[in-house]
Every structure is written in structure tokens, then in C-alpha cells.
Amino acid sequence: RIEGRAMADVCPALRSFCEDHLDAEHPTLFVDLCGCDFFDSTFLGTLLCLQKLYGRPGGPSVVLVAPSETCEQTLRRMSAHLLFPFASRAEHEPPPPSAWKQIAEQAADRATLTFQQQVVDSHNQLATVPGPVGDLYRPIARMAERELVSRQSSSGGR
């Protein structure tokens, strides 16, 4: 469940959580967006990365549950609502609060090359989407890639 703003700094923790918990027994990530009032492009791109990494024939790997009106409007405006299946709260009953696992107690360090690589990966994934989403994010992905390469060169790849 996302409460408030879904920003880039929670994406590394989300990705790590999925790497540790998505498997044949639990193949689907249900992202409850009913309490989310904003998401950034890195969050959206991270969901696409996860869908690509954990996608499976015959079923989705990422399902958006009960997106808030604001989130749904944003997804529709970008035509990104076509990229993920949606589920209502009635279709996907959330677990009791005691079963929730907090995945990001603190924000990721945006200055690290690892974080910046995840931002680039997310935007590259958005850039591959046909149509308006890809058109919007292709130049952003190229710019982010150039900045990362420049930063890697100046830091010796560390």
C-alpha cells in the first residue's frame, strides 16, 4: 500500500522487496494506490521494470489496486492505464494491517550511482512503451543516461 507520494527514493526498497518475495508461490505484486495522491515517473518506470522482470504467461505480475482518483487520472492522461491491470478493493481484499510489511523506513540516498542507475533503468523502461508514454520519456531517458555515464566517468565508475 502506498500512502501519500510514491517517489523515486522508495523504488530501490520496492525493487529489493520484490526480489526477495516474488516467486512461483507469490508471483503477483498488488500495489494498493487508494491512499496515493502522487507518483513520479521513476515509480511508474519501476513498476514497469518489475512487470518485465517478473511477468509470466497467463497472468500479470503487477496489479494496481483501487488507484486514487488522482492516480487514475494521471495514468489515463499518459495512456499508462493500458500498461497494468486494475483491481478494485472488492476484487483484491487487502491483508489485515498486521500482515503489512514496511519496505522503506528511510529514503534512498539519491547521490549513489546505484540509485541513479535505477532511475535510468526506470526511465529506459518507460521509453520502450509504444505511443505517448514512450514519446514523452525517450528524451528524458537519454538525458538521464548521459548524466549517469558522465558521473560514472568522473567518479571512476564507483
DRENBA-69931 format. One record per residue: residue number from 1; residue in three letters; z, y, x of N, C-alpha, C, O in turn. Coordinates in pm, whole numbers. Layout:
BEGIN
<NUM; 'ALA'; <Z; Y; X>; <Z; Y; X>; <Z; Y; X>; <Z; Y; X>>
...
//
This chain:
BEGIN
<1; 'ARG'; <0; -118; 85>; <0; 0; 0>; <0; 123; 89>; <78; 135; 184>>
<2; 'ILE'; <-90; 214; 57>; <-98; 340; 129>; <-32; 447; 44>; <-67; 466; -72>>
<3; 'GLU'; <63; 516; 103>; <129; 626; 35>; <91; 756; 103>; <101; 766; 226>>
<4; 'GLY'; <47; 854; 27>; <13; 984; 86>; <-123; 981; 152>; <-224; 950; 88>>
<5; 'ARG'; <-125; 1012; 281>; <-251; 1028; 354>; <-276; 907; 445>; <-188; 865; 519>>
<6; 'ALA'; <-397; 852; 438>; <-438; 741; 524>; <-522; 802; 637>; <-639; 834; 621>>
<7; 'MET'; <-457; 816; 751>; <-519; 887; 863>; <-547; 793; 980>; <-499; 680; 983>>
<8; 'ALA'; <-624; 843; 1075>; <-664; 765; 1192>; <-545; 707; 1268>; <-555; 598; 1323>>
<9; 'ASP'; <-435; 778; 1270>; <-323; 732; 1353>; <-253; 608; 1300>; <-170; 551; 1371>>
<10; 'VAL'; <-283; 564; 1178>; <-228; 436; 1129>; <-328; 320; 1146>; <-292; 204; 1126>>
<11; 'CYS'; <-451; 352; 1182>; <-556; 250; 1190>; <-531; 143; 1296>; <-555; 25; 1269>>
<12; 'PRO'; <-483; 178; 1416>; <-454; 70; 1512>; <-351; -30; 1460>; <-364; -150; 1482>>
<13; 'ALA'; <-248; 20; 1391>; <-146; -70; 1336>; <-204; -157; 1225>; <-172; -275; 1214>>
<14; 'LEU'; <-290; -99; 1142>; <-354; -175; 1034>; <-441; -285; 1094>; <-438; -400; 1049>>
<15; 'ARG'; <-518; -250; 1193>; <-607; -349; 1256>; <-526; -461; 1322>; <-560; -578; 1310>>
<16; 'SER'; <-420; -424; 1391>; <-333; -522; 1456>; <-269; -615; 1353>; <-261; -736; 1374>>
<17; 'PHE'; <-223; -557; 1242>; <-164; -637; 1135>; <-265; -740; 1085>; <-230; -857; 1065>>
<18; 'CYS'; <-388; -698; 1064>; <-491; -790; 1015>; <-521; -899; 1116>; <-539; -1015; 1079>>
<19; 'GLU'; <-526; -863; 1243>; <-549; -963; 1346>; <-440; -1070; 1345>; <-466; -1187; 1372>>
<20; 'ASP'; <-318; -1028; 1314>; <-204; -1121; 1313>; <-189; -1198; 1182>; <-130; -1306; 1181>>
<21; 'HIS'; <-242; -1145; 1070>; <-210; -1204; 940>; <-328; -1255; 858>; <-308; -1339; 770>>
<22; 'LEU'; <-450; -1208; 885>; <-563; -1260; 807>; <-609; -1389; 870>; <-638; -1396; 989>>
<23; 'ASP'; <-616; -1492; 787>; <-659; -1623; 835>; <-715; -1701; 716>; <-731; -1646; 607>>
<24; 'ALA'; <-743; -1826; 735>; <-803; -1909; 629>; <-713; -1916; 506>; <-762; -1924; 393>>
<25; 'GLU'; <-583; -1914; 527>; <-489; -1922; 414>; <-474; -1787; 343>; <-452; -1782; 222>>
<26; 'HIS'; <-487; -1679; 417>; <-477; -1543; 363>; <-599; -1463; 411>; <-588; -1381; 502>>
<27; 'PRO'; <-716; -1487; 349>; <-840; -1430; 402>; <-872; -1288; 354>; <-968; -1227; 402>>
<28; 'THR'; <-794; -1234; 261>; <-830; -1107; 200>; <-721; -1003; 220>; <-603; -1031; 200>>
<29; 'LEU'; <-762; -884; 260>; <-672; -770; 270>; <-686; -690; 141>; <-793; -637; 111>>
<30; 'PHE'; <-578; -680; 67>; <-574; -597; -53>; <-512; -464; -14>; <-396; -459; 26>>
<31; 'VAL'; <-589; -357; -25>; <-542; -225; 13>; <-513; -146; -114>; <-605; -102; -183>>
<32; 'ASP'; <-385; -130; -144>; <-343; -60; -265>; <-348; 90; -238>; <-272; 142; -156>>
<33; 'LEU'; <-438; 158; -307>; <-460; 301; -285>; <-409; 386; -401>; <-445; 503; -412>>
<34; 'CYS'; <-326; 330; -488>; <-282; 408; -604>; <-197; 528; -563>; <-195; 629; -634>>
<35; 'GLY'; <-127; 518; -451>; <-43; 629; -404>; <-107; 710; -293>; <-41; 794; -232>>
<36; 'CYS'; <-234; 685; -267>; <-304; 754; -158>; <-373; 878; -214>; <-449; 869; -311>>
<37; 'ASP'; <-347; 994; -153>; <-412; 1115; -202>; <-521; 1166; -108>; <-588; 1264; -138>>
<38; 'PHE'; <-537; 1098; 7>; <-641; 1139; 102>; <-660; 1027; 203>; <-564; 960; 240>>
<39; 'PHE'; <-785; 1006; 247>; <-811; 917; 361>; <-915; 985; 447>; <-1003; 1056; 398>>
<40; 'ASP'; <-906; 961; 577>; <-1005; 1020; 665>; <-1113; 917; 697>; <-1105; 801; 658>>
<41; 'SER'; <-1215; 963; 770>; <-1329; 877; 798>; <-1292; 760; 889>; <-1351; 653; 878>>
<42; 'THR'; <-1197; 780; 978>; <-1156; 670; 1064>; <-1092; 559; 983>; <-1114; 441; 1011>>
<43; 'PHE'; <-1012; 594; 882>; <-953; 492; 794>; <-1062; 416; 720>; <-1059; 293; 713>>
<44; 'LEU'; <-1158; 488; 664>; <-1267; 423; 592>; <-1347; 333; 686>; <-1381; 220; 651>>
<45; 'GLY'; <-1378; 382; 804>; <-1451; 303; 902>; <-1373; 181; 948>; <-1431; 76; 974>>
<46; 'THR'; <-1241; 195; 959>; <-1157; 81; 996>; <-1163; -27; 889>; <-1169; -146; 922>>
<47; 'LEU'; <-1163; 13; 762>; <-1177; -86; 655>; <-1311; -158; 666>; <-1318; -279; 644>>
<48; 'LEU'; <-1416; -86; 700>; <-1548; -149; 719>; <-1546; -244; 839>; <-1602; -353; 833>>
<49; 'CYS'; <-1480; -202; 948>; <-1468; -291; 1065>; <-1396; -419; 1027>; <-1438; -528; 1066>>
<50; 'LEU'; <-1288; -406; 951>; <-1211; -524; 909>; <-1295; -613; 818>; <-1290; -735; 828>>
<51; 'GLN'; <-1372; -550; 731>; <-1460; -627; 642>; <-1562; -706; 724>; <-1592; -821; 694>>
<52; 'LYS'; <-1615; -644; 827>; <-1713; -711; 912>; <-1647; -823; 993>; <-1702; -932; 1005>>
<53; 'LEU'; <-1529; -795; 1048>; <-1459; -894; 1131>; <-1413; -1015; 1051>; <-1420; -1128; 1099>>
<54; 'TYR'; <-1365; -991; 930>; <-1302; -1099; 853>; <-1380; -1139; 729>; <-1333; -1219; 649>>
<55; 'GLY'; <-1501; -1084; 713>; <-1583; -1119; 598>; <-1612; -1268; 595>; <-1620; -1333; 699>>
<56; 'ARG'; <-1629; -1319; 476>; <-1656; -1462; 462>; <-1753; -1483; 347>; <-1755; -1406; 251>>
<57; 'PRO'; <-1833; -1587; 356>; <-1927; -1616; 247>; <-1852; -1643; 117>; <-1751; -1714; 115>>
<58; 'GLY'; <-1902; -1586; 9>; <-1845; -1615; -122>; <-1725; -1532; -159>; <-1669; -1552; -267>>
<59; 'GLY'; <-1683; -1439; -75>; <-1569; -1359; -113>; <-1548; -1240; -22>; <-1589; -1241; 94>>
<60; 'PRO'; <-1485; -1138; -76>; <-1460; -1018; 3>; <-1343; -1039; 99>; <-1257; -1124; 76>>
<61; 'SER'; <-1340; -960; 204>; <-1227; -963; 296>; <-1139; -841; 278>; <-1022; -843; 315>>
<62; 'VAL'; <-1195; -734; 221>; <-1118; -612; 193>; <-1144; -574; 48>; <-1258; -555; 7>>
<63; 'VAL'; <-1036; -562; -29>; <-1045; -523; -170>; <-959; -398; -188>; <-843; -395; -147>>
<64; 'LEU'; <-1016; -295; -249>; <-942; -172; -277>; <-879; -185; -414>; <-948; -204; -514>>
<65; 'VAL'; <-747; -175; -417>; <-672; -193; -541>; <-631; -58; -598>; <-567; 23; -530>>
<66; 'ALA'; <-670; -35; -722>; <-628; 82; -800>; <-634; 213; -722>; <-533; 282; -711>>
<67; 'PRO'; <-752; 248; -667>; <-760; 374; -593>; <-719; 492; -682>; <-752; 496; -801>>
<68; 'SER'; <-647; 586; -624>; <-610; 706; -699>; <-739; 777; -741>; <-846; 751; -687>>
<69; 'GLU'; <-727; 865; -837>; <-845; 937; -885>; <-912; 1013; -771>; <-1035; 1016; -761>>
<70; 'THR'; <-832; 1075; -686>; <-886; 1150; -573>; <-963; 1058; -478>; <-1074; 1092; -436>>
<71; 'CYS'; <-904; 943; -445>; <-972; 849; -354>; <-1102; 797; -416>; <-1205; 791; -349>>
<72; 'GLU'; <-1096; 761; -541>; <-1216; 708; -605>; <-1327; 812; -612>; <-1444; 781; -591>>
<73; 'GLN'; <-1290; 937; -642>; <-1391; 1044; -644>; <-1454; 1062; -507>; <-1576; 1079; -496>>
<74; 'THR'; <-1373; 1058; -402>; <-1424; 1073; -266>; <-1518; 958; -232>; <-1627; 981; -178>>
<75; 'LEU'; <-1478; 835; -263>; <-1563; 719; -237>; <-1696; 730; -312>; <-1801; 702; -256>>
<76; 'ARG'; <-1690; 771; -437>; <-1812; 782; -517>; <-1902; 894; -467>; <-2024; 879; -463>>
<77; 'ARG'; <-1843; 1007; -428>; <-1921; 1120; -378>; <-2000; 1079; -253>; <-2111; 1127; -231>>
<78; 'MET'; <-1942; 990; -172>; <-2007; 944; -49>; <-2094; 820; -72>; <-2162; 775; 20>>
<79; 'SER'; <-2094; 766; -193>; <-2157; 638; -226>; <-2088; 522; -154>; <-2145; 413; -143>>
<80; 'ALA'; <-1968; 545; -105>; <-1893; 440; -35>; <-1824; 345; -132>; <-1774; 240; -90>>
<81; 'HIS'; <-1821; 378; -260>; <-1763; 288; -359>; <-1844; 158; -368>; <-1796; 58; -420>>
<82; 'LEU'; <-1967; 161; -318>; <-2052; 42; -321>; <-2020; -55; -206>; <-2071; -167; -205>>
<83; 'LEU'; <-1939; -12; -113>; <-1912; -92; 7>; <-1799; -193; -10>; <-1789; -289; 66>>
<84; 'PHE'; <-1714; -172; -109>; <-1597; -257; -128>; <-1581; -293; -276>; <-1615; -214; -363>>
<85; 'PRO'; <-1530; -413; -302>; <-1493; -443; -440>; <-1364; -368; -475>; <-1280; -342; -389>>
<86; 'PHE'; <-1350; -335; -601>; <-1230; -270; -652>; <-1156; -370; -740>; <-1217; -457; -802>>
<87; 'ALA'; <-1026; -357; -744>; <-945; -438; -836>; <-845; -345; -902>; <-796; -250; -841>>
<88; 'SER'; <-816; -374; -1027>; <-713; -296; -1097>; <-577; -357; -1066>; <-568; -467; -1010>>
<89; 'ARG'; <-472; -287; -1103>; <-338; -341; -1085>; <-320; -468; -1169>; <-247; -559; -1130>>
<90; 'ALA'; <-387; -473; -1284>; <-377; -592; -1369>; <-442; -712; -1302>; <-396; -825; -1318>>
<91; 'GLU'; <-550; -689; -1228>; <-621; -797; -1159>; <-549; -843; -1032>; <-560; -959; -992>>
<92; 'HIS'; <-476; -752; -972>; <-405; -787; -849>; <-262; -733; -857>; <-235; -618; -823>>
<93; 'GLU'; <-175; -817; -903>; <-33; -780; -914>; <26; -768; -775>; <25; -865; -699>>
<94; 'PRO'; <77; -651; -741>; <134; -637; -606>; <262; -719; -591>; <332; -744; -689>>
<95; 'PRO'; <291; -758; -470>; <415; -832; -447>; <535; -740; -469>; <521; -617; -470>>
<96; 'PRO'; <652; -798; -486>; <771; -714; -503>; <795; -631; -377>; <754; -671; -269>>
<97; 'PRO'; <861; -516; -390>; <884; -429; -275>; <948; -501; -156>; <923; -464; -41>>
<98; 'SER'; <1030; -600; -181>; <1095; -671; -71>; <996; -750; 15>; <1028; -788; 128>>
<99; 'ALA'; <876; -775; -39>; <775; -853; 35>; <681; -765; 117>; <602; -816; 197>>
<100; 'TRP'; <690; -634; 99>; <602; -544; 174>; <645; -539; 319>; <763; -549; 350>>
<101; 'LYS'; <548; -524; 406>; <575; -511; 549>; <521; -376; 595>; <403; -348; 580>>
<102; 'GLN'; <608; -294; 650>; <565; -166; 703>; <488; -193; 832>; <538; -262; 921>>
<103; 'ILE'; <368; -137; 841>; <287; -169; 959>; <282; -55; 1060>; <244; -77; 1175>>
<104; 'ALA'; <320; 64; 1021>; <314; 176; 1115>; <439; 261; 1100>; <447; 346; 1011>>
<105; 'GLU'; <536; 238; 1187>; <657; 319; 1182>; <636; 454; 1248>; <701; 552; 1213>>
<106; 'GLN'; <545; 458; 1343>; <511; 585; 1405>; <361; 591; 1428>; <292; 490; 1436>>
<107; 'ALA'; <314; 713; 1439>; <170; 733; 1457>; <127; 686; 1595>; <203; 693; 1692>>
<108; 'ALA'; <4; 641; 1602>; <-54; 600; 1732>; <-72; 722; 1821>; <-84; 835; 1773>>
<109; 'ASP'; <-72; 699; 1949>; <-95; 806; 2046>; <-244; 834; 2052>; <-321; 754; 2106>>
<110; 'ARG'; <-284; 946; 1997>; <-426; 982; 1988>; <-489; 1009; 2124>; <-612; 1012; 2135>>
<111; 'ALA'; <-409; 1027; 2227>; <-462; 1060; 2360>; <-509; 937; 2437>; <-578; 951; 2539>>
<112; 'THR'; <-474; 817; 2392>; <-511; 698; 2468>; <-659; 663; 2448>; <-717; 692; 2343>>
<113; 'LEU'; <-716; 603; 2549>; <-855; 559; 2539>; <-870; 448; 2436>; <-973; 438; 2370>>
<114; 'THR'; <-768; 364; 2422>; <-773; 256; 2322>; <-784; 314; 2181>; <-866; 268; 2101>>
<115; 'PHE'; <-702; 414; 2153>; <-709; 479; 2022>; <-847; 541; 2002>; <-909; 524; 1896>>
<116; 'GLN'; <-895; 612; 2101>; <-1023; 679; 2088>; <-1138; 579; 2073>; <-1236; 608; 2005>>
<117; 'GLN'; <-1126; 462; 2136>; <-1227; 357; 2119>; <-1228; 308; 1975>; <-1335; 282; 1919>>
<118; 'GLN'; <-1111; 296; 1913>; <-1106; 253; 1773>; <-1168; 357; 1681>; <-1232; 323; 1583>>
<119; 'VAL'; <-1149; 484; 1713>; <-1212; 591; 1635>; <-1364; 579; 1646>; <-1435; 590; 1546>>
<120; 'VAL'; <-1413; 558; 1768>; <-1558; 542; 1789>; <-1608; 418; 1714>; <-1709; 425; 1645>>
<121; 'ASP'; <-1537; 306; 1726>; <-1578; 183; 1655>; <-1588; 207; 1505>; <-1683; 163; 1440>>
<122; 'SER'; <-1490; 277; 1449>; <-1488; 305; 1305>; <-1608; 389; 1263>; <-1672; 361; 1162>>
<123; 'HIS'; <-1637; 492; 1342>; <-1749; 579; 1307>; <-1883; 511; 1331>; <-1980; 535; 1259>>
<124; 'ASN'; <-1890; 425; 1433>; <-2012; 347; 1453>; <-2036; 255; 1334>; <-2150; 235; 1292>>
<125; 'GLN'; <-1930; 199; 1280>; <-1945; 112; 1162>; <-1995; 192; 1043>; <-2081; 145; 969>>
<126; 'LEU'; <-1940; 312; 1023>; <-1988; 398; 914>; <-2135; 435; 935>; <-2211; 444; 839>>
<127; 'ALA'; <-2174; 455; 1061>; <-2312; 494; 1093>; <-2413; 385; 1060>; <-2531; 414; 1041>>
<128; 'THR'; <-2368; 259; 1052>; <-2461; 149; 1023>; <-2488; 131; 874>; <-2577; 56; 835>>
<129; 'VAL'; <-2412; 199; 791>; <-2429; 185; 646>; <-2558; 255; 604>; <-2579; 372; 638>>
<130; 'PRO'; <-2644; 185; 530>; <-2767; 250; 485>; <-2737; 362; 386>; <-2639; 357; 312>>
<131; 'GLY'; <-2822; 462; 385>; <-2809; 569; 287>; <-2721; 684; 330>; <-2704; 709; 449>>
<132; 'PRO'; <-2663; 754; 232>; <-2590; 878; 260>; <-2471; 862; 356>; <-2445; 951; 437>>
<133; 'VAL'; <-2400; 752; 348>; <-2285; 733; 436>; <-2331; 727; 581>; <-2279; 798; 666>>
<134; 'GLY'; <-2429; 642; 609>; <-2482; 631; 744>; <-2543; 761; 793>; <-2525; 800; 908>>
<135; 'ASP'; <-2617; 829; 704>; <-2680; 955; 742>; <-2574; 1057; 784>; <-2594; 1132; 880>>
<136; 'LEU'; <-2464; 1060; 713>; <-2357; 1154; 743>; <-2288; 1121; 875>; <-2256; 1211; 953>>
<137; 'TYR'; <-2265; 993; 900>; <-2181; 955; 1015>; <-2257; 922; 1143>; <-2194; 911; 1249>>
<138; 'ARG'; <-2389; 905; 1138>; <-2463; 877; 1262>; <-2443; 985; 1368>; <-2410; 951; 1482>>
<139; 'PRO'; <-2461; 1114; 1336>; <-2441; 1215; 1441>; <-2295; 1225; 1486>; <-2268; 1253; 1603>>
<140; 'ILE'; <-2202; 1202; 1396>; <-2060; 1206; 1432>; <-2028; 1090; 1527>; <-1956; 1108; 1625>>
<141; 'ALA'; <-2081; 972; 1497>; <-2058; 855; 1583>; <-2116; 877; 1722>; <-2052; 844; 1822>>
<142; 'ARG'; <-2236; 934; 1729>; <-2298; 961; 1861>; <-2214; 1060; 1941>; <-2193; 1041; 2061>>
<143; 'MET'; <-2166; 1165; 1875>; <-2085; 1265; 1943>; <-1953; 1204; 1990>; <-1911; 1228; 2104>>
<144; 'ALA'; <-1888; 1125; 1906>; <-1761; 1061; 1944>; <-1782; 965; 2062>; <-1698; 956; 2151>>
<145; 'GLU'; <-1894; 894; 2060>; <-1926; 801; 2169>; <-1945; 877; 2300>; <-1894; 836; 2405>>
<146; 'ARG'; <-2019; 987; 2294>; <-2040; 1069; 2416>; <-1908; 1123; 2470>; <-1884; 1121; 2591>>
<147; 'GLU'; <-1823; 1170; 2381>; <-1692; 1223; 2425>; <-1608; 1114; 2490>; <-1542; 1138; 2591>>
<148; 'LEU'; <-1609; 994; 2432>; <-1532; 884; 2488>; <-1585; 845; 2626>; <-1507; 826; 2719>>
<149; 'VAL'; <-1716; 833; 2639>; <-1776; 797; 2768>; <-1741; 903; 2873>; <-1706; 870; 2986>>
<150; 'SER'; <-1749; 1027; 2836>; <-1714; 1136; 2928>; <-1567; 1126; 2969>; <-1533; 1143; 3087>>
<151; 'ARG'; <-1483; 1100; 2874>; <-1340; 1088; 2903>; <-1311; 966; 2991>; <-1229; 973; 3083>>
<152; 'GLN'; <-1379; 856; 2964>; <-1363; 736; 3046>; <-1408; 763; 3190>; <-1343; 719; 3284>>
<153; 'SER'; <-1518; 834; 3205>; <-1569; 866; 3338>; <-1471; 955; 3415>; <-1446; 933; 3533>>
<154; 'SER'; <-1416; 1053; 3346>; <-1325; 1146; 3414>; <-1190; 1084; 3444>; <-1119; 1129; 3534>>
<155; 'SER'; <-1153; 979; 3371>; <-1024; 914; 3397>; <-1040; 787; 3479>; <-942; 717; 3504>>
<156; 'GLY'; <-1160; 757; 3519>; <-1182; 635; 3596>; <-1178; 509; 3510>; <-1156; 400; 3561>>
<157; 'GLY'; <-1200; 525; 3377>; <-1203; 409; 3286>; <-1066; 360; 3244>; <-1055; 255; 3181>>
<158; 'ARG'; <-962; 435; 3277>; <-827; 390; 3242>; <-792; 423; 3102>; <-682; 392; 3056>>
//
